[in-house]
Amino acid sequence: MIKKFLIIAVLLLSVMSCQRVSKKNAVKWSKETNKLKVLSTTPMIDYMVGQIGGDNTINGALITGNLDPHSYELVKGDNDKIGHADVIFYNGLGLEHGASLKTCLQKHAKAVSIAAEIEKKWPNEFIYLEGIPDPHIWMDVGLFAKAIDPIVSQLSDLDPEHQEAFRTNGQKLLEKMLAVDLGIKKLLKKIPSHNRYLITTHDAFFYFSRAYLSATENDYFERVSSPEGLAPDGQMSFSDILGIVDFALKYNISVLFSESNVSQDALKKVVSSIKKKQKRVKISPDELYGDAVGAKGSGAENYLEMMVHNARVIAKNLRGDHESN
């Protein structure tokens, strides 16, 4: 009974925290009352909102830096942003599964799931791993671009006066994203098919593999492997390590890729085990960006820069040359 009571109490506090707004941090979101205040859970979504909203929105991301969006919990100041936002865009597909944030998004009347909006028109676009949806849809630029129309629509409904600007900006963003998508495809298809195999820290690159590494329609699952699952906060076993070692040996993989916001401990164990097989292997000195964009000066400071960076790093390492521009 006590345990049940505590669980109920925590959920109630989570809901209440979504609604509470302090005066101290509300200035940014309440100062300019003539502009839409748009909050996104991730920088990837926020990038699109910023491009579409332009000068007519005040926008920002809730989860920034190297924080893990899978396990993110609300912190001081988040309630102010949430409380003043005219709309909240979140990824969905289970990405934001931290208890307090998940509860807040489920209860919030102004929260919109990007994945749910895409699914309305394209219900078969998502990847499932053992029945669990893969939330990393931004890793396929062409797929993520399908979120542009729903964002334009939501902003236009809230601010009809600027709907033409939103539509124009949305079209420009679509053209930009499709150009990046095509550029990544051309770059990575230059890599021989037998070299297009990837080992990363956690399972964030299946959409990337399907869009940019696959040789056939259904072989993308076979081209990516990771010691950790869809969320890097899961438990990892010794058998997981051995599975990655076997994958590396089977496909003659000599370079492993770490991710900016995930510990390298698992990859180091894999490297150590592979070296025991008298096989040369290393972790790429250039990190990939999976669940987070890069810091200032990284060259991967926003969503599209992040994706281009990933493609260039992978191309350089898998081709074994420096023709990655």
N, C-alpha and C positions, 0 to 999 in steps of 0.2 A: 504493500500500500504506500509506504513511504517513497519507494522508488518511483511508483506511478505518479505520485503527487509532485515529485521533483521534476519529472519530465514535463508534466502539464504546466508547471510554474515557469520552466525555461521557455516553452513555446509561447506562453502568454507574454513574457517579458520581451521576446523577440518581436512579436506583433506590435506591442506598445512602443518599442524602440523605433519602429518604422515610422511612427506617427509623431514622435516628439521632435521639436525643432527649437534649438537654442538661438539666442540673439547674436552670440559672438561670431559664429561662422556662417551666418545667413546672409551677410552683406553681399558677397559675390553674386548670389543667386537672386537676391531681391532688389539690388540697386537699380538695375535697368528694367523697369516694369514693362517696357514696350517690346521687349524681345522674348522669344520663346526660350525657356530654360530646359535644356535637354541633357539628361544624364544617361550614360551608357556604362555597362558593367566593365567592358574591356576597351583598351586603346584601339583595337582593330575595328570595333563598331564605331567608336567615337571618331575615328578618322573619316569614315563615310559620312557620319552626321555632320561633321565640320565642313566637309566638301559640299554637301548638299545645302546645309543651312546658311553657309557663308556669313555675311554680316547681319543676318536676320535672326541668329540664334546665339545664345550663350550655352556652350556645350563643354562637357568634360567627362573623363572616365573615372569610375569609382575605384577600380583595381589598377594601380600603376606600379612602375618600377619592376622589380623581379619577384613580386608577390605571385603566389600560385592561385589562379582563378578557381581551380577545382575545390580548394579547401578554404577559400577566403571567408572570414567572419567579419561582421560589421564592427567598426572601431569608432572612437570618438570623432565627431565631425561628419560621419557618413549620414547620420539621421537628418542633418541640416540640408544636405544636398538632396536627399530623397524627398524630404518634406516640401521643398520648394520647387521641385522639378515638375514641369508641365507634362512630361512624358519620360518614361524610363525604357530604354532599349536594352534587352539582355539576350545572350546567346541562346540559352535553352539547351535541350538534349542532355540535360543533367550536368552541364559544365559547372554551373554555380550551385554546388551541392553542400557548401558550408551551411550548417543548420540555421544560423540567424539570417543570412542573406537569402537562402532558399525560402524560408518562411515568409520573409518580407516580400519577396517577389510574387509569391503565390497569393498573398493577401492584398497586394497593392492594386488599386483600381486603374492606375495609369502605367502599369508595366506591360511591355509588348515583347514577346519572344520572336527574335529574328528567324530562328529555325521553324517555328510554327507558321510564320507568314510565308516562308519559302515552301513549306510542305503543302500549303493550300493549292498551289499550282503545280508543284513538282514533287509528288508524294514518294517517288522512288529514288530520290537523289542521295539519301543518307546511307551510310555504312553502319552495319551492325556487327559487333564482335560477341559471339556467343549470346545473342539476344539483347545485348546492351548497345544502345546507340553511341556511335563515335561523335563527340561534340565538336571536333576540330575542323569545322566546315570552312573556316577562313583559309585553310592551307591549300584550297583549290580556289584560285582567284576568280575563275569563271563561275563557279558555283556561288561564291560569296557575293558576286555582283548581282545575283538574283534578289538580294535584299534591298537593292536601291529603290525599286518601285514601292515596296511597303513603307520605307522610310519617307519617301517623297509624299506618299498618300497620308501618312500620319501627321506630318508637319503641315501639309496643306489643309487638312481638316481643322487643325488647331489655329492656323494663321492663314485664312483664305486670301488675305490681301497680298501675300507674297507667294502664292502657289505657282505663279508663272516662273518666278526666280528659282523656286525649288525644282521645278521640272527641268528648267534649262541647266541648272547645276547638276542635276541627276543624270542628264544625258551626257554632259561633259565627263562626269565621273565614270559612267559606263564605258565610254570610248577609251578612257585612260586605262581602266581596269582590264578591258579586253585586249588592249595593246600589250600590257604587261603580261597577261596570261599567254598570249601568242609568243611573246619574246622568250618567256621561260620554256615553253614547249620546244621552240626551235633550238635553244641553247642545250637543253638536256637530251634531246633526241640525237645530238651529235655524239653522245656517249654510246659506244657499242652496247647492244642489248645485254650481252653477257657481263657487262660491268655495272649495269644499272641496278645494284642491290645496296641497301642502306641499313646500317645499324645505328640507332639513335638511343637516347636515354630512356624515353618512354613513348608509348604508342600514340604519337601526335602526327604521324606522317602518312597515314593510309590514304587520305584524300589527296595528298601531294603525290603519292605513288600512282594513284589511279589517273590523275590528270597529266603527270609529267614523266613518269618512269616506266609505265607499263608498256609491254610489247603487244599484248593481246587484251581483249576486253576484260578478262577475269583473272589475270595473273598478278594484279597489283598486291594482293594479300601475300604473295610469295616473295615480294621484292623488298619488304621492310620487316625488320624485327627489332625488338627492344627488350631489355631485361625487366622493365617496369611496365605496367598496364596503361590503360587510358588515363588514369590519374596517378601522378607520381607519389601520392601519399599512401598508396597501397602497400601490401606486404609482398616481399620478394623472397623466393626460396632458392635453394641451391640448384634445384632442377631447372629453374628459370635461367640461371647462369649457364648451365650445361647446354641448354637449348640454344642459346645465343652462340656459344662456342661452336656447336655443330653447324649452325647456320653459316658462320663465318668461314669455317673450313670447307663446307660444301660449295660455297660460291667464291672461294678464294678472295675473301675480303681482307684488305690490309689496313683500312682506315675506318675508325669509328668516330661518330659525331656526338659531341656533348651539346646540351642545350643551356642557354644562358641562365635560366632560373631553376635548374635542377642539379642536384649534387652529382659529381662525377664518380662517386664511390662504386656504384654498380658497374659502370664501364671499366673502371680500373680493375675490378675483379675479373671481368671478362678478358681484358688484355692479359692479365697475369696467367689465366688459364690457357689462353691461346698460345702464349709464349712457351708454356710447358710442352706444347705439341711441336716445338721447334719451328714455329711459324712467326715470321716478322709481322708486327702489327703495331699501330699507334693510334692515339686519339688526335684528331685534327686540332691544331692550335687555334683555328678559327671556329668559334661556336656558332651553332644554329639558333634561330629564334623560333620557338614553338608556341608557347603560351604567353609570351611577352614580347614587346618591341624593344629595341635597343636604347641605351642611354644616349644622352646628347654627345655628339661627336663620333658615334659608332658607325654612322652610315646606314643605320637601320632604325631610324628614330620614329618612323611611322609605318603603317601597315604595308604599303606597297614597297617602300624601301626595304623593309624586313624580308619580304618575299623575294625581291631581286637579290638581296644579300645571300639568302639561303641557296638560291639557284646557282649563284656564282661560286660559292664555297663548295657545294656538292660537285659542280662541273669540274672545278680545278682538281679536286681530290680523286674523283672517279675516272677522269681522263688521264690523270697523271701528268698534266701539263699546266700551263698558265694562260691558256686561251679562253679566259672566262669573262671577257668584257663584251 
